[in-house]
Amino acid sequence: MKKNTYSYVERNHILEQLKQAHYDVIIIGGGITGTGIALDCTTRGLKTLLVEMQDFAAGTSSRSTKLVHGGLRYLKQFEVKMVADVGKERAIVYENAPHVTHPEWMLLPFYEEGTFGKFSTSLGLKVYDILAGVKREERRKMLSRAEVLRKEPLLNGEGLLGGGEYVEYRTDDARLTIEVAKKASEKGADLLNYTKVNGFHYDAEGQLTGIAVQDVMTGQQYRANGTMIINAAGPWVEKVIALDRHIEGKSLLHTKGVHIVIDRDKLPLRQPLYFDTPDGRMVFAIPRNGKTYVGTTDTVFEEDLTHPKTTLEDKKYLLRCIQSMFPEAYIGMSDIESTWAGVRPLIREEGKGPSEISRKDEIWTSETGLVTIAGGKLTGYRKMAETVTDLICAKFKKAGISCGKSITKGLRLSGGNFSDPKDYPRYIDMKAKELATLGMSIEDGANIAALYGTNADTIMHLKKEIHEPSDLPLPILLTLHYAIHYEMAMTPVDFFMRRTGALFFDMNWVQTWKKPVMDYMAHVYNWTPERKEEMAADLEQRIADATEAV
Ligand SMILES: Cc1cc2nc3c(=O)[nH]c(=O)nc-3n(C[C@H](O)[C@H](O)[C@H](O)COP(=O)(O)OP(=O)(O)OC[C@H]3O[C@@H](n4cnc5c(N)ncnc54)[C@H](O)[C@@H]3O)c2cc1C
């Protein structure tokens, strides 16, 4: 087994040996879908390469509502199988990664003429419990109007009839993706970020034999050879298909979903809520680490897929939703601290609007052998990966190449090495005290243990590895060093957006530490002054994207 290959140093090694290597499977796309497939393939004994043109999780997989859930609302569209499949996956994700999956009671208030009534809420949640195989202690509870208002006094009381409560799992989508990627790397897969596929190679029969890739950091072109090539490029799947000789497949509709972040003091919700909007949709309001985030929107999107922007209209819409549900919260434009926008790659269905189109995944193979997977949910990533890898294995078996059975159902993700997920809170307490002995506060120690789970053990011992000068406080320095050397962070945006989530949830922290973080990274990567300026400009642009509307 290889050790710590998920670092920027190893990235260079993987690139250098690409020419000589032959992979069983090459995966295009380092979101949750691609990393999930990489983990399944490598643990079945297939030699696996994953290439990602941006950072891992930089696409939709860092821009979701950040819930590991069955999607209650899809029951209204009779997507029974999808709710059942995805719902059951929740428990598996939780077992394997309790440090990125946190169960919380979600309140679903119902109103006169609302989306759900008393009967449909009760029935819907009951069906959800059964379909998703929900544990006894997490099954739905029905609440009277008075109980709902006691639980959430900020709610609009007008027309309120009562509510339901059910358990949802809050996650950090980017961290989940990175923990999957880290595990895949630990199990032998080669993973490269900032490596873009810009062409394909074929044999005499026109079957794919490899990919042409560019190291986005240096501009250098490489070739990688592989037997099977998987297109897991999310919103970009059609662009990847367009690089192939035989352009075929399903057509995608892109829709944009925006979330806004507000200080929890301004919108002091006691628990997550799922509520009606004035235009007959439903949105979430979710407290998280001193903030509350609200979303999402669902509008057709035809602009830049790489950096989808929040518009003034998106913000106004979500403020109107807040205003109608929490009329006494008085949230205004200036209270929005940060935002993010994500793009859904939906399989087009004639005559259906954005919110009506199914979220289920589809897999198809082109004449050249390119396997494409599109659609789906973050929550169902493991099962999707298993299905895709089963398909690949069937082909390998026909060719006499052995391929094991999927083991990911019981495989702990990186950082999730707990025999029982319930040990996680105890572990945080214990590690916080140990980390404090290094010279940080118990609170900082607890934050590190909560974020990295059992990988906090590695972080404990990093101090002696750090040789670069820095003014950063110890907890940040350890986190940054870990991001670079153990999580392949290549840019300050990787660190602030996807390794820590601070660009969405703690903008003050970003503003306070951006300069010393930049200095440290410049030192490690030996950036020229021009390169450092580019990196700084990139970070400023992403800060502007999160804080300003177009
Ligand atoms: C607003 C919103 C809210 C959502 N909320 C939830 C939720 O709460 N729970 C849930 O389960 N699901 C949710 N989803 C769905 C979920 O986020 C997606 O299903 C999932 O993230 C898709 O992952 P992916 O890996 O397929 O795509 P992506 O994460 O977009 O990954 C595809 C990757 O491919 C890379 N790529 C593209 N072209 C190339 C190339 N030529 N070479 C190399 N790499 C390339 C891209 O850079 C990208 O990183 C939500 C989606 C949206 C938009």
The ligand as a MOL file (V3000), in Angstrom:
LIG
                    3D

  0  0  0     0  0            999 V3000
M  V30 BEGIN CTAB
M  V30 COUNTS 53 58 0 0 0
M  V30 BEGIN ATOM
M  V30 1 C -27.7400 23.9900 -5.3990 0
M  V30 2 C -27.5570 22.5240 -5.2410 0
M  V30 3 C -27.9170 21.9060 -4.0490 0
M  V30 4 C -27.7270 20.5340 -3.8970 0
M  V30 5 N -27.9790 19.9790 -2.6700 0
M  V30 6 C -27.7420 18.6610 -2.4670 0
M  V30 7 C -27.8950 18.1110 -1.1740 0
M  V30 8 O -28.1650 18.8040 -0.1990 0
M  V30 9 N -27.6790 16.7800 -1.0310 0
M  V30 10 C -27.3400 15.9770 -2.0820 0
M  V30 11 O -27.2020 14.7750 -1.8740 0
M  V30 12 N -27.1250 16.4900 -3.3190 0
M  V30 13 C -27.3110 17.8140 -3.5310 0
M  V30 14 N -27.0720 18.3690 -4.7550 0
M  V30 15 C -26.5540 17.5120 -5.8240 0
M  V30 16 C -25.0680 17.2660 -5.6670 0
M  V30 17 O -24.3970 18.4220 -5.2630 0
M  V30 18 C -24.4880 16.7690 -6.9860 0
M  V30 19 O -25.2240 15.6460 -7.3930 0
M  V30 20 C -23.0350 16.3530 -6.8960 0
M  V30 21 O -22.2550 17.3020 -6.2220 0
M  V30 22 C -22.4940 16.1510 -8.3060 0
M  V30 23 O -21.1750 15.7340 -8.2140 0
M  V30 24 P -20.3250 15.4020 -9.4920 0
M  V30 25 O -19.0500 14.8310 -9.0370 0
M  V30 26 O -21.1410 14.5920 -10.4250 0
M  V30 27 O -20.1030 16.8050 -10.2150 0
M  V30 28 P -19.0290 17.9310 -9.8360 0
M  V30 29 O -18.8810 18.0870 -8.3890 0
M  V30 30 O -19.3830 19.1530 -10.6000 0
M  V30 31 O -17.6740 17.3230 -10.3700 0
M  V30 32 C -17.3560 17.2420 -11.7380 0
M  V30 33 C -15.8970 17.6470 -11.8630 0
M  V30 34 O -15.4310 17.3730 -13.1780 0
M  V30 35 C -14.4010 18.2900 -13.4550 0
M  V30 36 N -14.1600 18.3390 -14.8970 0
M  V30 37 C -14.9950 18.8000 -15.8440 0
M  V30 38 N -14.4250 18.7210 -17.0690 0
M  V30 39 C -13.1900 18.1900 -16.8980 0
M  V30 40 C -12.1080 17.9100 -17.7790 0
M  V30 41 N -12.1780 18.1640 -19.0940 0
M  V30 42 N -10.9720 17.3790 -17.2570 0
M  V30 43 C -10.8680 17.1290 -15.9170 0
M  V30 44 N -11.8640 17.4200 -15.0320 0
M  V30 45 C -13.0150 17.9330 -15.5210 0
M  V30 46 C -14.9490 19.6010 -12.8950 0
M  V30 47 O -13.9640 20.5510 -12.6670 0
M  V30 48 C -15.6740 19.1410 -11.6400 0
M  V30 49 O -14.9020 19.3320 -10.4630 0
M  V30 50 C -27.2180 19.7440 -4.9580 0
M  V30 51 C -26.8590 20.3610 -6.1600 0
M  V30 52 C -27.0060 21.7420 -6.2890 0
M  V30 53 C -26.5610 22.4150 -7.5490 0
M  V30 END ATOM
M  V30 BEGIN BOND
M  V30 1 1 1 2
M  V30 2 1 2 3
M  V30 3 2 2 52
M  V30 4 2 3 4
M  V30 5 1 4 5
M  V30 6 1 4 50
M  V30 7 2 5 6
M  V30 8 1 6 7
M  V30 9 1 6 13
M  V30 10 2 7 8
M  V30 11 1 7 9
M  V30 12 1 9 10
M  V30 13 2 10 11
M  V30 14 1 10 12
M  V30 15 2 12 13
M  V30 16 1 13 14
M  V30 17 1 14 15
M  V30 18 1 14 50
M  V30 19 1 15 16
M  V30 20 1 16 17
M  V30 21 1 16 18
M  V30 22 1 18 19
M  V30 23 1 18 20
M  V30 24 1 20 21
M  V30 25 1 20 22
M  V30 26 1 22 23
M  V30 27 1 23 24
M  V30 28 2 24 25
M  V30 29 1 24 26
M  V30 30 1 24 27
M  V30 31 1 27 28
M  V30 32 2 28 29
M  V30 33 1 28 30
M  V30 34 1 28 31
M  V30 35 1 31 32
M  V30 36 1 32 33
M  V30 37 1 33 34
M  V30 38 1 33 48
M  V30 39 1 34 35
M  V30 40 1 35 36
M  V30 41 1 35 46
M  V30 42 1 36 37
M  V30 43 1 36 45
M  V30 44 2 37 38
M  V30 45 1 38 39
M  V30 46 1 39 40
M  V30 47 2 39 45
M  V30 48 1 40 41
M  V30 49 2 40 42
M  V30 50 1 42 43
M  V30 51 2 43 44
M  V30 52 1 44 45
M  V30 53 1 46 47
M  V30 54 1 46 48
M  V30 55 1 48 49
M  V30 56 2 50 51
M  V30 57 1 51 52
M  V30 58 1 52 53
M  V30 END BOND
M  V30 END CTAB
M  END
